[in-house]
Amino acid sequence: MSVLSRWWLGAGALVALATPTAAFACPYCAVRDEAGTAGSVLLGAMIVVPFLIVATVVPALRRAAADPSLTLTDTE
């Protein structure tokens, strides 16, 4: 694993640990009247997270597909 990969893994772990438990609330709970600005931020985060996952996974899959050492071969 490269240094950059380890850095991103560490940064992701730090963000996950620093995220308040309110961020794991459902969208309905996040936008209650009492939530205020934090509720809007949480709802926006819930919308953005799937795009961030795709932006991370797709390049990794393309790199894996381009590397012939990672392809499965038929051993029969």
Residue pairs with C-beta under 8 A, 6 or more apart in sequence:
1 9
22 30
22 38
22 42
23 42
23 45
25 42
27 43
27 46
29 35
30 39
30 42
30 43
30 46
31 39
31 40
31 43
32 39
35 42
64 70
65 71
